[in-house]
Amino acid sequence: MKITDEIFQVGGSEITSYEDAAIYLINFDGHAALVDAGCGRSTERLFKNIRSWGVKPEYIQYLLITHCHYDHTGGAKAVKEMTGCQAVAHELDARFLEQGDDMVTAATWYGASLEPFLIEKKLSLPREQIQLGGHHVEAIHTPGHSPGSVVYVAESQGLKVLFGQDVHGPLDASLLSNRKDYLESLDLLLSLEADILCEGHYGVYKGKNEVRNFIRSFMTNP
């Protein structure tokens, strides 16, 4: 699915595997990044979709991980092997990926085991910029759903695009969720005033009002 001329959805429950969270492709003039990697059970189809938008695997420089959960990261190792890209994640979630922690990554929820993989770029600041070609993608720490949850923000065709994968939660003790942090992160997301929200399980929302209403709907009932 085309979102802008530079941003596409290339994976998700109705596109690759039914267990996959959404996977988004950013392509700035041949400098590309993937946002999350799905569970890894349909990697061949994922790369077919990527190629369909004129992006070769070697164009992908970064795998931008929003958080450590298996439906977003189970396919990360395969993506890295096929592209040679660098994985980016917040340091608070990176350790669970590098250790292959099946509980905190929720791999056990899927009857699976996460293959450990290296995070080359560990985020530690509240906000950090990642250069992609002549553009940049901003990583913003938004804890709550997981300790190291991150959203990414990019501008495309004059629109602010927010990759806020699991805005909806859920919150669970086994995932080290924190409700206070989660609600504060939702306030932060509202303050961004994004034009487009690319969510992990609920689809793509266009228009500031649609984005705002979606985020607010989880502020009283996460």
N, C-alpha and C positions, 0 to 999 in steps of 0.2 A: 504494500500500500504506500502510495506517495503522499507525504505530509507537506513538504515543500519541495522545491527543485533540488534541495541538498539533503533532505532528511526523509528516511523511508522506514517503514516497519517491515522487517524481513523474517521475523519469527514470532511465535506465540501459539496459543492453544489451538487456533483454527488455521494456522499457517504451517507449522512444523510438527511438533508433538503436543498432544492434549495436555501434558504436564508442564509444558514450557510457559514461563512468564514471557512477556513481550520482549522482543529483541529489536533494537533500533540501530539503523545505520546512518552515520553522518559522513557526508562526502563533500569536502571542500576542495574542489579542483584536483582530485586525485590523491588528496591527503585525507584518509578515512579513519574512522573509529567505530567500534561497536559498543553499544550500551547493553551490557549483560550478554549471557551466552546460553540461556536455557538450561535444560537438564542434560543435554548431550546425547539424546537418543535419536536425534534426527539431523545430525551434523551435515550429512550429504545434501539434504533438502535445503538446509540453511544456506550453504554455500552456493547452491543453484540459484536461490533467491537473490543473494548478494551479487552474483555475476549478472543476473538479469537487469540490474541497474547500472551495468557498465563498470563495476568495481571488481578488480582482480584481488585475490587474497593478499598478494604482496603489497597492495595499497594500504592495507589496514595497519596503522601504526600503534593504536591503543585499544585495549579492551577495558572499557570504563565500567567498573563493577559498582553497582549501587549499594549492595549489601551481600552478606555471605550466604544467603539461603540457597539451597540446592536447585530450586527451579530457576534460579538466576545464574548459578555458577557451576552446575554439574558438567556443563559442556566447555568450561573455560580451558581446561588443559588441551583438549582437542583443537580449539580455536587458536590457542597459542602455537601449537605445533604446526598448524596449517598456514599460519600467517607470519610467524616470527615476531608478533606484536608484543608490546609490554603491557602487563596487567597493572591496573591502577585501582587501589582500594584504600579505604581508611584504615589506619593502623589498628584501630580497636576491633575491626572485623578480620583484618589480614591474617592475624595469628591463627584463627580458626580454619582458614583456608590452607595455610601452609602446614598446619598440623593434621588436616583432614578430620576435623572434629564432627562426627556424624550427628551428635545431639544438637549442638548450637547451630549448625548449618541446616538442621531439619532434614538431612538426608534420610534419617530413619523414618520420617513421615512418608517417604516415597519408596520404602523398602529397598533403599540403595545405600551405597557407601561412596563418599566423596573422595576422588583421587586428589591428594595434596598437590599443590602447584605453587610456584614462586610468584610473589607480588613484587614486581620490580620498582614500582613507585608507590610508596606508602604516604597517604595524606595524613597530616597531623594538625593543620591550622583550621580555624573556622571556615575560611575561604581560601581557595588556591586556584590559580589559572594554569591551564594546560594548553600549550601552543599546538595548533593543528593547521599546518600550512601557514597562510597569512592571517588566520583567524585564531580565536581562543575559545576554549570551553571552560566555564567556571565550575569548580567543584565546591559544594557547600555542605558542611556537616549538619545532618538533621537526625540526631539520635532519637530513639524511642521504640521503633519497630525492632531494631537491633542496636547495639551500642555504637556501631560504626556506620550506620546508614548515611548515605550521601545522595544528594540530588545533583544533577548537572544542568547547566544553563548555557544555551548557545543562541546566537542571533542568526537568523536566516531570512533573507528577503525582507529585512526590516522588522521581523517579528521575533519576540522573545519566546524561545521554546524551552520548556521545563521538562526534563526527564526525571519525573518523580515517581519511581516505579511502584512502591507499595505505600502510597498515601493512605490507603484504606486500612493499613495494619496487616494482619491481626497482631494483638499483643498476647504473649504467652511467656510464662516463667521459664520454660525450657529454652526459649530463644533469647533470654536475658533482656526481655522487653521492659520498658519503663514508661508508665502512663504519663507522668509529669513531663518528662522529656518529649514524649510524642506530641502532647498538646502544644507545648512551646514550639516544636518544629512545625506544626500546622500553622501557627501564627506567623512564623517566619516565611512559610511558603506563600501565604496570603500577601505578605508585604512585597513579594517579588513582582506581583501584578503581571504574570505571564500571559501571553497571547494564546499559547498552545500548551496543553499539558499532555505529555506522553506517559500514560500510566502503565503499570505492569500487568494488570488483570482486567481493568475496566475500559480499556480502549483509549482513544485520542479525543480530547476535548478542545474545541476551537472557540476563541472569543473570550475576552476577559471575564465576562459574566458567567459563562459556562464553567470556566476553570475555577472561579471563586466559589460558585455554588457547590461544585463537586467537593472541594476541599472542606468547606464549611459543614457539609453533610456528615462528616466524621468527627466533628469537634465535640459533639455531645454523646456520640455512641460509637466509639472506636472498637 
